[in-house]
Amino acid sequence: MFEKVLIANRGEIACRIIRTCRRMGIASVAVYSEADSDALHVRMADEAVLIGLAAASESYLQAERIIEAAKSTGAQAIHPGFGFLSENAEFVKAVKASGLVFIGPPADAIAAMGDKIQSKKLAEKADVNTVPGYIGDISDAETAVSIAADVGYPVMIKASAGGGGKGMRIARNEQEVRDGFGSARNEAKSSFGDDRIFIERYVEQPRHIEIQVLADGKSPPVYLHERECSIQRRHQKVIEEAPSPFLDEKTRQAMGEQACQLAAAVDYHSAGTVEFIVDKDKNFFFLEMNTRLQVEHPVTEMITGLDLVEWMIRIAAGQQLDFEQKDIKRNGWAIETRVYAEDPARNFLPSIGRLRRYQEPEKGRDVRIDSGVDEGSEITMFYDPMIAKLVTWGSDRRAAVTRMRAALDAFYIRGINHNINFLSAVMAHPRFRDGNITTNFIAEEFPEGFAGRALSDEEQLGLAAVAAFIEWRREGCHSMPISNGSERVVRIGQEEYPFSIERAEKGIRVTSEQGTLSVEGDWRPGWPLFTGQLDGSAITVQVDRRGPALVLTNDGCRVEALVLRSRVAELSRMIPEKAPPDLSRYLLSPMPGLLVSVKVEAGQLIKAGEELAVVEAMKMENVLRAVSDGTVSKIHAQPGESLSVDQAIIEFE
C-alpha cells in the first residue's frame, strides 16, 4: 500500500480524498494555486505545494509541476479527483513515465472513452445500445445542417471531448443548428482545447441514468447499481439520487451488464461511470463513459457501504476486489444536492465573493456533507462555483427527501448568492416527490427562472407566528418584554396578521382570525437559525434582518416580516412607497466575468432577440440579447474587460 499520495485537485474533492487517505493511514500532499493559498484542502493535507497562478491553466492543469511536486515530496501515487487532468491520457502516461502510480484507469481506456466519437464506435462493437446519430467529426455549420436533417430533429450538438454540459446545444431547426454549432465549437475549444463536434438524435422526455462500475483489471468488472441524474440545468447535474425511482429490476440489470461489457472491452480498471439516456418506455442508450470518480459518487457509497476512493487506491496499489456482483447489496435511498455559488434570480449565473457566514447542517449517519470551504473562504471566478455537496440517506425515497429538506433549511450561507432555496423548492415540488422527472424538469417547471417558492396561506401564517416569537424573545432580552395579551401586527408583503400573544410553557401562543398557533424554541438574538416547534411540528427557519424587518427563510421560501405594534402599523400604512430607479435603458452584466465580445456599436438600430454581447464566466459563454427594439446610444465596456455584477455594458436611447 502507498505511504503518501498527492491529490492533483482542489476544493471539496481534494478534501474528500484526504479524509479517506487519513483513514487508511496514508499521508496526503495537496497542490494549490496562489488563489487557494489558504484553502481548506491546503490546511487539511499533511503537506502542500504551490504550483502556480490563480488561473487553472497556470496551476491545476500544469502536469509537469504536479508530477514534480509528487516527486519532491516523496509521494508514490497521484489521485486526480475529477475535472482538471483526471481524464487526460497524456498526463497518465507522464505520471507512469516518471515512476509514479496514477490512481485511476489506464491511459488507453481514458483515450478511448474520452473521445465521444470513438467511444460510441467502441460501444457499438461491445453490443451496447447507442443513440442514433452521425458518429464523426463535422467540419462546418452547413454540413451540420445537412447531417441534422438526415438524423431528424430535434438533435443534440455535442463536443467530442466535452463534459459538464460544455459544448452542448439542442437544435430543433436549421437556424438553431447554425447558431448552436458555432457556439458549441467555440465553447469546446475554450474548455477542452478540442473543437470537434458531432450530432446525435435528441431523445424526448429523457432521463439521465448512469451506472457506477468498479474493476480491478483482473476479475470481471462489477456494477454498483445506478444513479438518477435527471435534474439538470444547462446539461449540468444539480440533484442526483440512488437508486432511480424509474427503473425496474430487469432494466437495471440490463444496463449494469452493458456497462460492464463496455468496461471489459477497453480493459478498464478503477472506478468509472457509464452514462445512459433513458426514454419514457425504458429504452436506454449509451451516452459516454466518465473514466474518473464522479461528483455524485457519494449517493452510491451511501446505499452500498463502499468507499470508492478507497477502492481506487487499493486497485492502483495492485489489490483485487474482495467481492463479486452477487455480493453487492442495495440499502435504502440516498439523494445529493449540489450547493452552488450562483444567483437563481439571475438565471443561476455564478456568484463570487467571501463566505461571510458558513454553517453546515449537523452531520450524522443520515446526513453527509462534502465541502471544500469554511467560514471566510473565497469563491473566485477562476474555478467551479460549487460550495458543497449535501447528501442524505433514508430507508426509502420519501425518508431521504424529508431529511434533505430539513438539512437544506439548516444550511446557512451568507456573503454570496447560492441555490439552497431553489434546491428546497425542487424537493418540495409534487412532481419531484412523485419521481416524475426528466432532464427537462427545471426548464418545464421553472421556465422564467426561480425567484422563490410561493407560500401557501398556511405556510405564511406559520412564518408570521415564528416572526412574532422571534420578536417576543428579542424584546424579552431587554427591559420591556411582551406581556400576556399583547397585540402585534406581523406584515408580510401586502398581508397583515394581527396577533394576540400569550406566554406558554416553552414559548408562546398567537391567536388571530385564522386560529391559534403555538411556537416553541430556544432562539436567542444573533442566532442565525430558529429551530423549534410550530404547532407541534419540527421546523428550522433561517433568520436575518434588513433594517427593522426580519427576513425568514424556510423550505425554499423567503419572506420579509415586519412585527409592529398596532398603532405603529396603522401609521406606517400612510408612508408612500419609493419607486426603484429605472435601469431599462442599460444592458447590465448579469454576472462577474470576461466581456468576450460586443456585437453592436453606437447609433445602431437593434431588434428584440438580437445578440448584443457575450460574457464568459466559469468557462461558459453567455449570450446577452436585446429584450426590445431600440437604438444603441453608448458602449460602456470593451471586449477583454473584466465585468462586475450589474456593470453597464451598453446604453440605449
C-alpha positions in Angstrom: 0.0 0.0 0.0 1.1 3.6 -0.7 2.6 5.6 2.2 2.0 9.0 0.6 -0.5 10.2 -2.1 -0.6 13.5 -3.9 -4.1 14.9 -4.8 -4.0 16.8 -8.1 -7.1 18.8 -7.4 -8.7 21.3 -5.1 -11.9 22.1 -3.2 -14.3 19.5 -1.9 -13.0 16.5 -3.9 -9.5 17.1 -2.6 -10.8 17.3 1.0 -12.8 14.2 0.4 -9.8 12.2 -0.9 -7.7 13.4 2.0 -10.2 12.1 4.5 -10.0 8.6 3.0 -6.2 8.7 2.9 -6.2 9.7 6.6 -8.5 6.8 7.5 -6.2 4.4 5.5 -3.1 5.7 7.3 -1.8 7.3 4.1 -0.1 10.7 4.2 -1.5 13.3 1.8 0.1 16.0 -0.3 -2.0 19.0 -1.6 -1.2 21.2 -4.5 -2.6 24.7 -4.8 -2.6 27.9 -6.8 -2.0 31.4 -5.5 -5.7 31.9 -5.2 -6.0 28.8 -3.0 -3.1 29.5 -0.6 -5.5 29.5 2.4 -8.0 26.9 1.1 -9.3 24.2 3.3 -7.7 21.3 1.3 -4.3 23.0 1.8 -4.9 23.2 5.5 -6.1 19.6 5.8 -3.3 17.9 3.9 -0.1 16.7 5.6 1.9 18.7 3.1 1.1 21.3 0.4 3.0 22.6 -2.7 2.4 25.8 -4.6 2.2 25.1 -8.3 1.3 28.4 -10.0 -1.0 31.3 -10.5 -4.8 31.5 -9.9 -5.9 30.5 -13.4 -6.2 26.7 -13.8 -4.2 26.8 -16.9 -1.3 28.2 -14.8 -1.7 25.8 -11.9 -4.0 22.8 -11.7 -3.5 22.0 -15.5 0.3 22.1 -15.2 1.1 18.4 -15.4 4.9 18.8 -15.1 4.6 20.9 -11.9 2.2 18.4 -10.3 4.5 15.5 -11.1 7.5 17.4 -9.8 5.5 18.2 -6.6 4.8 14.5 -6.1 8.5 13.5 -6.6 9.8 16.3 -4.4 7.6 15.3 -1.5 8.1 11.6 -1.9 4.6 10.8 -2.9 4.3 7.4 -4.6 0.9 8.0 -6.4 -1.3 10.7 -7.7 -5.1 10.8 -7.4 -6.6 13.3 -9.9 -10.1 13.7 -8.4 -12.5 14.8 -11.1 -12.1 17.6 -13.7 -8.7 19.2 -14.5 -6.3 16.4 -15.5 -8.4 13.5 -14.4 -9.3 12.3 -17.9 -6.1 13.4 -19.6 -4.4 10.3 -21.1 -1.1 12.2 -21.7 -1.0 13.1 -18.0 -1.5 9.5 -17.1 1.4 8.5 -19.4 3.6 11.2 -17.9 2.8 10.0 -14.4 3.8 6.5 -15.3 6.9 7.5 -17.1 8.1 9.4 -14.0 7.9 6.3 -11.9 4.7 7.2 -10.1 1.3 5.5 -10.0 -1.8 7.1 -11.4 -4.8 6.3 -9.2 -7.3 5.7 -12.0 -7.8 3.8 -15.2 -5.0 3.2 -17.8 -4.3 5.9 -20.4 -5.6 3.8 -23.3 -9.0 3.4 -21.7 -9.2 7.2 -20.9 -8.2 8.0 -24.5 -10.8 5.6 -26.0 -13.7 6.8 -23.8 -12.7 10.5 -23.7 -13.3 10.8 -27.4 -17.1 10.7 -27.7 -17.0 9.8 -31.3 -14.5 6.9 -30.8 -16.3 5.8 -27.6 -19.6 5.4 -29.5 -18.0 3.2 -32.1 -16.4 1.1 -29.3 -19.8 0.9 -27.5 -21.5 -0.4 -30.7 -18.7 -3.0 -31.1 -19.3 -4.1 -27.5 -23.1 -4.6 -28.1 -24.0 -1.5 -26.0 -27.1 0.4 -27.1 -26.2 3.8 -28.7 -28.2 6.8 -29.7 -28.9 7.2 -33.5 -26.7 10.0 -35.0 -23.7 10.9 -37.0 -20.6 9.4 -35.4 -17.9 11.5 -37.0 -16.3 14.9 -36.9 -18.3 17.7 -38.5 -16.3 20.5 -40.3 -18.7 23.4 -40.7 -22.2 24.7 -40.0 -23.7 23.8 -43.4 -22.5 20.2 -43.1 -24.1 20.2 -39.6 -27.4 21.4 -41.0 -27.3 18.6 -43.7 -26.5 15.9 -41.1 -29.2 17.2 -38.7 -31.8 16.9 -41.4 -30.7 13.3 -42.0 -30.7 12.3 -38.3 -34.1 14.1 -37.7 -35.0 16.9 -35.4 -34.5 17.6 -32.6 -30.8 16.9 -32.4 -28.1 17.4 -29.9 -24.9 19.1 -31.0 -22.0 17.9 -28.8 -18.3 18.4 -28.3 -16.3 15.2 -28.9 -14.1 16.0 -25.9 -16.9 17.5 -23.9 -18.2 17.1 -20.4 -20.1 19.1 -17.7 -22.6 20.5 -20.2 -19.9 22.5 -22.0 -20.0 22.4 -25.8 -23.6 21.1 -25.9 -26.6 22.6 -27.7 -30.1 21.3 -28.5 -31.3 22.3 -32.0 -34.9 22.0 -33.3 -34.4 23.6 -36.7 -31.8 24.7 -39.3 -31.2 28.1 -37.7 -30.6 26.7 -34.3 -28.1 24.2 -35.8 -26.2 27.1 -37.4 -26.2 29.1 -34.2 -25.5 26.2 -31.9 -22.7 24.7 -34.0 -20.6 27.8 -33.8 -21.2 28.4 -30.1 -20.7 24.8 -29.1 -17.4 24.7 -31.2 -16.1 27.9 -29.6 -17.0 26.7 -26.1 -15.4 23.3 -26.7 -12.2 24.8 -27.9 -12.1 27.2 -24.9 -12.8 24.4 -22.4 -11.1 21.4 -23.8 -8.7 22.6 -26.5 -10.6 20.4 -28.9 -13.3 21.8 -31.2 -14.5 18.6 -32.8 -18.3 18.4 -32.9 -20.7 15.5 -33.6 -24.5 15.3 -33.8 -27.0 12.7 -32.4 -30.7 12.4 -32.0 -32.1 14.2 -29.0 -34.3 11.9 -27.0 -37.6 13.4 -25.9 -38.7 13.1 -22.3 -35.3 11.8 -21.4 -33.9 10.6 -18.1 -30.2 10.7 -17.4 -29.3 7.4 -15.6 -25.8 6.2 -15.0 -24.2 3.0 -13.9 -21.2 3.0 -11.5 -18.7 0.4 -12.3 -15.6 -0.9 -10.5 -12.9 -3.1 -12.0 -9.5 -4.3 -10.8 -8.2 -5.3 -14.2 -8.0 -9.0 -13.2 -11.5 -10.2 -12.3 -14.7 -9.2 -14.2 -16.0 -5.7 -13.7 -18.9 -5.2 -11.3 -21.6 -2.5 -11.3 -22.8 -0.8 -8.1 -26.3 0.0 -9.2 -27.5 3.2 -10.8 -27.8 6.9 -10.1 -30.7 9.0 -11.4 -29.2 12.3 -12.6 -32.1 13.8 -14.5 -32.4 17.1 -12.5 -30.1 19.2 -14.7 -29.7 22.8 -15.7 -27.8 23.6 -18.9 -26.8 19.9 -19.1 -25.1 20.1 -15.7 -26.4 17.9 -12.9 -27.9 19.6 -9.9 -29.6 16.8 -7.9 -28.8 13.1 -8.0 -30.2 10.0 -6.3 -29.6 6.3 -6.0 -31.4 4.2 -6.9 -33.5 5.6 -9.7 -37.3 5.8 -9.0 -37.9 4.9 -12.6 -36.1 1.6 -13.3 -37.4 -1.9 -12.7 -35.0 -4.7 -11.8 -34.9 -6.1 -15.4 -33.8 -2.8 -16.9 -31.4 -2.1 -14.0 -29.7 -5.4 -14.6 -29.5 -4.9 -18.4 -28.0 -1.5 -18.0 -25.5 -2.8 -15.5 -24.4 -5.7 -17.6 -23.9 -3.5 -20.7 -21.9 -1.0 -18.6 -19.6 -3.9 -17.5 -19.3 -5.1 -21.1 -18.0 -1.7 -22.2 -15.6 -1.6 -19.2 -14.2 -5.0 -20.1 -13.9 -4.1 -23.8 -11.5 -1.3 -23.0 -9.6 -3.3 -20.3 -10.8 -0.8 -17.7 -9.7 -0.8 -14.1 -10.5 1.6 -11.2 -13.9 3.4 -10.7 -15.8 4.6 -13.7 -19.3 5.6 -14.8 -21.2 4.6 -17.9 -23.9 7.2 -18.6 -27.1 6.3 -20.4 -30.1 8.3 -21.6 -33.4 6.5 -21.0 -36.7 7.3 -22.7 -40.2 7.1 -21.3 -40.5 3.4 -22.3 -37.3 2.4 -20.5 -35.3 2.1 -23.7 -31.7 3.1 -22.8 -28.8 4.3 -25.0 -25.2 4.9 -24.2 -24.1 8.5 -23.9 -20.5 8.4 -22.6 -18.2 6.8 -20.1 -16.6 9.0 -17.5 -13.2 7.5 -16.7 -12.9 9.0 -13.3 -14.6 9.5 -10.0 -18.0 11.2 -10.4 -19.1 14.3 -8.5 -22.2 12.3 -7.4 -20.4 9.2 -6.2 -21.5 9.7 -2.5 -25.0 8.5 -3.2 -23.6 5.2 -4.4 -21.4 5.0 -1.3 -24.4 5.7 0.9 -26.5 2.8 -0.5 -23.7 0.2 -0.9 -21.5 1.0 2.1 -18.4 1.0 -0.2 -15.8 3.8 -0.2 -15.0 4.3 -3.9 -11.9 6.4 -3.3 -10.5 3.6 -1.0 -11.1 1.1 -3.8 -9.5 3.3 -6.4 -6.4 3.5 -4.2 -6.4 -0.3 -3.4 -6.8 -1.2 -7.1 -4.0 1.2 -8.1 -1.8 -0.5 -5.4 -2.4 -3.9 -7.1 -5.1 -5.3 -4.9 -8.2 -7.2 -6.2 -11.8 -6.7 -5.3 -12.8 -8.9 -2.4 -16.4 -9.2 -3.6 -18.4 -10.2 -6.7 -21.5 -8.9 -8.3 -23.7 -11.2 -6.3 -22.3 -9.7 -3.1 -23.3 -6.1 -3.8 -26.4 -5.1 -1.9 -28.6 -2.0 -2.1 -29.6 -0.5 1.2 -32.1 2.3 1.4 -32.1 5.6 -0.7 -29.7 8.5 -1.0 -30.1 11.9 -2.5 -27.4 14.5 -3.3 -27.9 18.2 -3.9 -25.1 20.4 -5.3 -24.9 23.7 -3.4 -23.6 26.2 -5.8 -22.5 29.8 -5.5 -24.9 31.2 -8.0 -27.9 33.5 -8.2 -31.2 31.7 -9.0 -32.9 35.1 -9.5 -30.4 35.9 -12.3 -30.9 32.7 -14.3 -28.5 30.9 -12.0 -25.4 32.9 -13.0 -22.3 32.4 -10.9 -21.7 34.4 -7.8 -18.3 35.3 -6.3 -17.2 36.7 -3.0 -16.4 35.7 0.5 -18.4 33.3 2.7 -19.1 35.8 5.4 -21.2 33.2 7.4 -21.0 29.5 6.8 -22.8 27.0 9.0 -23.4 23.4 7.8 -26.2 21.2 9.0 -25.4 18.7 11.7 -23.7 15.6 10.2 -24.5 12.0 11.0 -25.3 8.6 9.6 -28.1 10.1 7.6 -26.5 13.4 6.6 -23.2 13.7 4.8 -21.5 17.0 3.6 -18.6 17.0 1.2 -17.3 20.6 1.1 -14.0 22.3 0.4 -14.8 25.6 2.2 -15.3 27.0 5.7 -16.3 30.4 7.0 -14.2 33.1 5.4 -13.4 31.1 2.3 -13.4 32.9 -1.0 -15.4 31.8 -4.0 -13.5 33.1 -7.0 -14.2 33.5 -10.7 -11.3 31.0 -11.6 -13.0 27.7 -10.6 -16.2 25.8 -10.5 -18.8 27.6 -8.3 -19.6 24.5 -6.2 -19.6 25.2 -2.4 -20.6 21.7 -1.1 -22.4 18.5 -1.8 -25.2 17.7 0.7 -26.2 14.0 0.8 -29.0 12.5 2.9 -30.0 8.8 3.4 -33.3 7.2 4.2 -34.8 3.8 4.4 -36.8 4.8 1.3 -37.1 7.7 -1.1 -39.6 9.6 1.0 -37.4 9.5 4.1 -34.4 10.6 2.1 -36.3 13.6 0.7 -37.6 14.6 4.1 -34.1 14.5 5.6 -32.8 16.6 2.7 -35.5 19.3 3.2 -34.6 19.6 6.9 -30.8 19.7 6.1 -31.2 22.4 3.5 -33.2 24.5 5.9 -30.3 24.3 8.4 -27.6 25.1 5.8 -26.8 28.8 6.5 -24.6 30.6 4.0 -24.2 34.4 3.7 -21.8 36.7 1.7 -22.6 35.2 -1.7 -25.7 34.2 -3.5 -26.5 30.5 -3.5 -29.1 28.0 -4.7 -30.3 26.4 -1.5 -33.8 27.9 -1.8 -34.0 26.5 -5.3 -32.9 23.1 -4.1 -35.5 23.2 -1.4 -38.2 24.2 -3.9 -37.3 21.2 -6.0 -37.5 18.9 -3.0 -41.0 20.3 -2.2 -42.3 20.1 -5.8 -45.0 17.5 -6.2 -43.6 16.2 -9.5 -40.2 15.6 -8.0 -41.7 13.9 -4.9 -43.6 11.6 -7.3 -40.4 10.7 -9.1 -41.9 12.0 -12.4 -38.7 13.7 -13.6 -36.8 14.1 -16.9 -33.8 16.2 -17.9 -36.3 18.9 -18.9 -37.7 19.2 -15.3 -36.1 22.6 -14.5 -36.9 24.1 -17.9 -40.5 23.0 -17.7 -41.2 23.8 -14.1 -39.2 27.0 -13.8 -39.4 28.5 -17.3 -39.0 32.0 -16.0 -36.2 31.2 -13.6 -36.5 31.0 -9.9 -37.4 33.9 -7.6 -38.5 31.8 -4.6 -41.2 29.2 -3.9 -44.7 30.6 -3.5 -46.0 30.3 0.1 -49.4 28.7 0.8 -51.7 30.7 3.2 -50.9 28.1 5.9 -47.1 28.4 5.5 -47.3 32.2 5.5 -49.3 32.3 8.7 -46.8 29.9 10.3 -43.9 32.1 9.4 -45.8 35.1 10.7 -46.2 33.3 14.0 -42.4 32.5 14.0 -41.7 36.2 13.4 -43.9 37.1 16.4 -42.0 34.5 18.6 -38.6 35.9 17.5 -39.6 39.5 18.4 -41.0 38.2 21.7 -37.7 36.6 22.5 -35.7 39.7 21.4 -37.9 42.1 23.4 -37.6 39.7 26.4 -33.9 40.3 26.4 -34.5 44.0 27.0 -36.4 45.9 29.7 -39.9 45.8 28.1 -40.8 42.2 27.3 -44.1 41.4 25.7 -46.8 40.7 28.3 -49.7 38.3 28.1 -52.4 39.7 25.9 -50.1 42.0 24.0 -51.1 42.7 20.4 -48.7 42.8 17.5 -49.3 43.1 13.7 -47.0 41.0 11.5 -46.8 42.3 8.0 -45.6 40.0 5.1 -45.9 41.7 1.8 -49.4 43.1 1.5 -50.8 40.7 4.1 -51.2 41.7 7.8 -51.7 39.3 10.7 -53.0 40.9 13.9 -51.9 38.6 16.7 -52.8 38.4 20.4 -49.8 36.9 22.2 -49.9 34.7 25.3 -47.0 33.0 27.0 -46.8 29.2 27.1 -44.6 26.8 29.0 -41.9 26.7 26.3 -42.8 29.5 24.0 -45.9 31.5 23.0 -49.4 31.0 21.6 -50.5 33.5 19.0 -54.2 34.0 18.2 -55.6 35.6 15.1 -58.7 35.3 13.0 -57.3 32.2 11.4 -57.0 30.5 14.8 -54.3 29.8 17.5 -50.8 28.5 16.8 -48.1 27.5 19.4 -44.5 28.3 18.8 -41.7 26.8 20.9 -37.9 27.1 20.7 -34.8 28.4 22.4 -33.8 31.1 19.8 -31.6 33.9 21.1 -30.8 37.3 19.4 -28.0 36.9 17.0 -28.6 33.2 16.3 -28.9 32.5 12.5 -31.3 29.6 12.9 -34.6 29.3 14.7 -35.0 25.6 15.5 -38.1 24.6 17.3 -41.8 23.5 17.0 -44.6 25.1 15.2 -47.9 23.7 16.4 -46.1 20.5 17.4 -44.2 20.0 14.1 -40.4 20.5 13.9 -39.3 23.5 11.9 -36.0 25.2 11.1 -36.1 28.8 9.9 -33.1 30.9 8.9 -33.2 34.3 10.5 -31.7 37.6 9.1 -32.5 41.3 9.5 -33.0 44.0 7.0 -33.4 47.2 8.9 -36.4 46.7 11.3 -37.7 43.7 9.4 -37.0 40.0 9.8 -36.0 38.0 6.8 -37.1 34.4 7.3 -36.2 31.5 5.0 -37.7 28.1 5.2 -38.3 25.2 2.7 -37.4 27.3 -0.4 -39.5 30.3 0.7 -38.0 33.7 1.7 -40.2 36.3 3.3 -39.7 39.7 4.9 -41.7 40.1 8.1 -42.2 43.3 9.9 -43.5 43.0 13.5 -45.2 46.2 14.6 -47.3 47.5 17.5 -50.9 48.1 16.4 -50.6 51.9 16.4 -47.3 51.8 14.5 -48.8 49.5 11.9 -51.7 51.9 11.4 -49.4 54.9 10.9 -46.9 53.0 8.6 -49.7 52.4 6.1 -49.6 56.1 5.3 -46.0 56.1 4.3 -45.7 56.4 0.4 -43.6 53.7 -1.3 -40.4 54.9 -3.1 -40.2 53.8 -6.8 -37.0 51.9 -7.8 -34.6 53.6 -10.3 -35.2 52.9 -14.0 -32.4 50.8 -15.4 -34.3 49.7 -18.5 -32.0 51.9 -20.7 -29.0 49.8 -19.9 -27.7 46.3 -20.7 -26.1 45.3 -17.4 -23.8 42.4 -16.9 -25.8 39.7 -15.0 -22.6 38.1 -13.6 -19.0 38.7 -12.9 -17.0 37.6 -15.9 -15.0 38.5 -19.0 -16.6 40.5 -21.8 -15.7 38.4 -24.8 -17.4 40.5 -27.5 -19.8 43.4 -28.2 -21.9 42.8 -31.3 -23.3 46.3 -31.8 -22.0 49.9 -32.0 -23.2 53.3 -31.0 -26.1 54.5 -33.3 -27.1 51.0 -34.4 -30.7 50.1 -34.6 -31.5 46.8 -32.8 -34.3 44.3 -32.7 -35.7 42.3 -29.8 -33.8 39.0 -29.5 -30.7 40.3 -31.3 -27.3 39.3 -29.9 -25.7 42.2 -28.1 -22.7 40.9 -26.2 -21.1 37.7 -25.0 -19.8 37.3 -21.4 -17.7 34.3 -20.3 -17.8 33.1 -16.7 -16.6 29.8 -15.3 -15.6 28.9 -18.9 -19.2 29.1 -20.1 -20.2 31.6 -22.8 -23.4 33.6 -22.0 -25.0 35.4 -24.9 -26.9 38.6 -23.9 -29.7 39.6 -26.2 -32.0 42.6 -26.6 -35.3 42.4 -24.9 -36.9 45.0 -27.1 -36.3 47.1 -30.2 -34.2 50.3 -29.8 -31.1 52.2 -30.7 -27.7 51.9 -29.1 -26.6 55.2 -27.5 -23.3 54.3 -26.0 -20.9 51.4 -25.4 -19.7 51.4 -21.8 -17.4 48.4 -21.8 -14.9 46.9 -24.2 -14.1 43.3 -25.1 -11.4 41.9 -22.8 -12.7 43.9 -19.8 -13.5 42.1 -16.5 -17.0 42.9 -15.5 -18.7 43.1 -12.1 -22.4 42.3 -11.5 -24.7 45.0 -12.8 -21.9 46.8 -14.6 -23.2 48.7 -17.6 -22.2 47.3 -20.9 -24.5 49.1 -23.4 -26.8 52.2 -23.0 -29.8 52.7 -25.2 -31.6 55.9 -26.3 
